[in-house]
């Protein structure tokens, strides 16, 4: 086996091992809810605040405190983040892993209390 | 130059938050577009280790990527290079547009890519490998190769999908030199995954969620009426990206030639910063 074949096999193994080392996707357990919301808040600040405002009260993009957003089922909101609304300027966030989209939704739904 | 630009980008990054979440790839495109109104500024140096007596070189491209809207991204590249014992050269520019064809996320997401480039034969960016590109192309001294004009149109079909944290993408490339040479074909394929799928509650720079590992493979597929692998060159490239919370991304990817026509290695670095909503 020449050097390049060995290199290819080794690299493939390393990449797969890195992928398998992480737990499979799952929704957060209730006891983890507060840390999920904090993580979602961090993601919101990084990815969403420039359009929706620092407090999600709306800026260039709509407020996320509105009843239409807060009454939306979580799974529907995750799907909306995945698809975006490209013709209207809302980008697709499918580049974020599904776990992070769920964290964002946890944070958005926590705004209801405020 | 690279160090100066890196420092500038890091300082820019300290100025505010932005939404960078870059893939580790340098060659392969995915269906992820630049966010509407955002401008990404990137510097991507390449250190080339050729063979057959060709001299080592350092090439670099300055990249300006702008999200025109949710389904259309435009990009301008300015290329330059420095070959050992030769003077530094500006080697041309490229302008590309990517159009996402489906407005929602699907199992496979197609994107159409169209590029016009006006470069010289001394360009060493290796943004793609097509046709029968081989290490022998680098044997011509840069001072002579710079006189060769290459005005080319390039199209790519980008197919990309996300599954369980993985991104898998494939690009089919067709490139036509407007001076009359036949259409050349190439490919790029890649997969990547963040080291952690969920975000941690606290802000951090070195946590696993900020790192992505990937693997790319790219090469030529011959040309019109001569689509074949014989005589083409191919590369394999592990890649890593480090997305900092302030919007700066660092990338590193050493490409290794996998057959006798390839160069020995092309080591790529990348530093980028995203400026959100610049023109909105």
Boltz contact constraints between the chains, C-beta under 6 A:
constraints:
  - contact:
      token1: [A, 4]
      token2: [B, 258]
      max_distance: 6.0
  - contact:
      token1: [A, 8]
      token2: [B, 236]
      max_distance: 6.0
  - contact:
      token1: [A, 11]
      token2: [B, 215]
      max_distance: 6.0
  - contact:
      token1: [A, 11]
      token2: [B, 238]
      max_distance: 6.0
  - contact:
      token1: [A, 15]
      token2: [B, 213]
      max_distance: 6.0
  - contact:
      token1: [A, 15]
      token2: [B, 215]
      max_distance: 6.0
  - contact:
      token1: [A, 18]
      token2: [B, 213]
      max_distance: 6.0
  - contact:
      token1: [A, 19]
      token2: [B, 193]
      max_distance: 6.0
  - contact:
      token1: [A, 22]
      token2: [B, 197]
      max_distance: 6.0
  - contact:
      token1: [A, 35]
      token2: [B, 201]
      max_distance: 6.0
  - contact:
      token1: [A, 38]
      token2: [B, 201]
      max_distance: 6.0
  - contact:
      token1: [A, 39]
      token2: [B, 199]
      max_distance: 6.0
  - contact:
      token1: [A, 39]
      token2: [B, 201]
      max_distance: 6.0
  - contact:
      token1: [A, 43]
      token2: [B, 199]
      max_distance: 6.0
  - contact:
      token1: [A, 45]
      token2: [B, 17]
      max_distance: 6.0
  - contact:
      token1: [A, 46]
      token2: [B, 17]
      max_distance: 6.0
  - contact:
      token1: [A, 46]
      token2: [B, 19]
      max_distance: 6.0
  - contact:
      token1: [A, 47]
      token2: [B, 19]
      max_distance: 6.0
  - contact:
      token1: [A, 50]
      token2: [B, 276]
      max_distance: 6.0
  - contact:
      token1: [A, 50]
      token2: [B, 277]
      max_distance: 6.0
  - contact:
      token1: [A, 82]
      token2: [B, 105]
      max_distance: 6.0
  - contact:
      token1: [A, 83]
      token2: [B, 104]
      max_distance: 6.0
  - contact:
      token1: [A, 83]
      token2: [B, 105]
      max_distance: 6.0
  - contact:
      token1: [A, 86]
      token2: [B, 70]
      max_distance: 6.0
  - contact:
      token1: [A, 86]
      token2: [B, 71]
      max_distance: 6.0
  - contact:
      token1: [A, 86]
      token2: [B, 103]
      max_distance: 6.0
  - contact:
      token1: [A, 89]
      token2: [B, 36]
      max_distance: 6.0
  - contact:
      token1: [A, 89]
      token2: [B, 70]
      max_distance: 6.0
  - contact:
      token1: [A, 91]
      token2: [B, 35]
      max_distance: 6.0
  - contact:
      token1: [A, 91]
      token2: [B, 70]
      max_distance: 6.0
  - contact:
      token1: [A, 94]
      token2: [B, 105]
      max_distance: 6.0
  - contact:
      token1: [A, 94]
      token2: [B, 162]
      max_distance: 6.0
  - contact:
      token1: [A, 95]
      token2: [B, 21]
      max_distance: 6.0
  - contact:
      token1: [A, 95]
      token2: [B, 32]
      max_distance: 6.0
  - contact:
      token1: [A, 97]
      token2: [B, 165]
      max_distance: 6.0
  - contact:
      token1: [A, 97]
      token2: [B, 197]
      max_distance: 6.0
  - contact:
      token1: [A, 99]
      token2: [B, 197]
      max_distance: 6.0
  - contact:
      token1: [A, 99]
      token2: [B, 198]
      max_distance: 6.0
  - contact:
      token1: [A, 100]
      token2: [B, 199]
      max_distance: 6.0
  - contact:
      token1: [A, 103]
      token2: [B, 199]
      max_distance: 6.0
